[in-house]
Amino acid sequence: MLTWTDCVELSELTEEEIDAIAQHEHVPEMIALEMGNYLVHTHTGEKRVKAMIRDDIRLALEEGKADRVAMLKLVLKHYLEHHACK
């Protein structure tokens, strides 16, 4: 049986990236993990995940959530360092 940690490791995403997808798509984390896993294995999907994180940053800015903005900027930085969607 696979654990949550096993699934995260297989997805090639971090838990924070999965959380950003879940927040953006308004879905549970397991669905976001599955969606993210699929997307990062396609060229256009990697760009879509990047756009989701950027959307989340914009929304957090609009809501005045400075801590979330800072965290999401780090998530985006890490994502760009590990995926080919420049």
Residue pairs with C-beta under 8 A, 6 or more apart in sequence:
2 10
7 30
7 33
8 14
8 15
8 18
8 33
10 37
11 18
11 33
11 36
11 37
11 40
12 37
12 40
12 41
12 82
13 21
13 33
13 36
13 37
13 40
13 49
14 75
14 78
14 79
16 71
16 74
16 75
16 78
17 36
17 49
17 53
17 75
17 78
17 79
18 29
18 32
18 33
18 36
19 29
19 32
20 52
20 53
20 56
20 72
20 75
21 27
21 32
21 33
21 35
21 36
21 49
21 52
22 28
22 29
22 31
22 32
23 56
24 52
24 53
24 55
24 56
25 31
25 32
25 35
25 52
27 35
36 49
38 45
39 45
39 46
39 48
39 49
40 46
40 49
40 83
43 84
43 85
46 83
46 84
46 85
47 85
49 79
49 83
49 85
50 76
50 79
50 80
50 83
50 85
53 72
53 75
53 76
53 79
54 76
56 68
56 72
57 69
57 72
57 73
57 76
60 68
60 69
60 72
61 69
80 86
